[in-house]
Amino acid sequence: MDVVVLGEPLVEFSADRALTEADTFRLSFSGDALNASVAAAAQGAEVALVTRVGADEFGARLIRFAAAHGVDTRWMTAGDGHTGAYAVGADPSGERAFSYLRHGSAASRLTPQDVDRSPVATAKVVLLSGIAAAVSESCAQAVRHAAKLASGRVVYDPNFRSRLTTPEEAAAVLRDVAPHAALIKISSPGDSTALLGVADPHAAVRACLDLGAAAVAVTQGEHGVLLARADETPVSIPAVAADRIVDQTGAGDNFAGALVAWLARGADLETAVRAGTAAASISLAGQGGTGRVATRAEIERHLAG
């Protein structure tokens, strides 16, 4: 397997107005793990999503959705608990407001045993996130276990959500995963301030490297990405200007999904990060996390230009 993603896919109810005003919602499927899996598959990578969904109508539809987008669904296990969901309002400004409906969900029952039954140990790249770790204690154990078990490269996105966890708990997972990570992708000032106590991107780089990560990509929205490895001068990678901005939901997930796919297919780290910036830019034209997913050809045109 080129890429294995661990986490919770969600039913998405998205509106073109703020949640305080919206009365009409569009049904789709999202969640950071699904968004990243779909984005990676769109690059031609062989991608498996390791998760649990409810043995309900939404779970069945979610599995069909993932399969239709090229994701290997053999490790999307249907079982106890409901399929998780969330509602989100339109987000042209980036000020996201999610309302989660995931307490007691099937994916919250994910365990290290699910990781052992999956291709995590042999995948070229394993993508893990702080959102998955925040869903439940057993999920946090699964994330930590996957980071240790992986023989390929581990990419970790802390993706801090204050409605799901505390800064202290999220920082603890980051500290545990970092020594196993080939790359930590962290936003600044958002995640870096909450988890590392620093807003400056260069300080965030140093803090993550000090935790043991081999490399760090600090995403800064319209200001691009600061990429650094230990004992090397950081490289500033500019953001790709978006042709159209409808919704920023899932832009970071599309970045991560494209990045890990390019890494798995042999790209160097800087090229993979540039591919991620292009994927994130293109995703802004769609509503919801999987509303607009960049193809490999589109990203190649961006990189050539």
Secondary structure, 3 states (H helix, E strand, C coil): CCEEEECCCEEEEECCCCCCCCCCCEEEEECHHHHHHHHHHCCCCCEEEEEEEECCHHHHHHHHHHHHCCEECCCEEEECCECCEEEECCCCCCCCCEEEECCCECHHHCCHHHHHCCHHHCCCEEEEEHHHHHHCHHHHHHHHHHHHHCCCEEEEECCCCCCCCCHHHHHHHHHHHHHHCCEEEEECCHHHHHHHCCCCHHHHHHHHHHCCCCEEEEECHHHCEEEEECCCCCEEECCCCCCCCCCCCCHHHHHHHHHHHHHHCCCCHHHHHHHHHHHHHHHCCCCCCCCCCCCHHHHHHHHHC
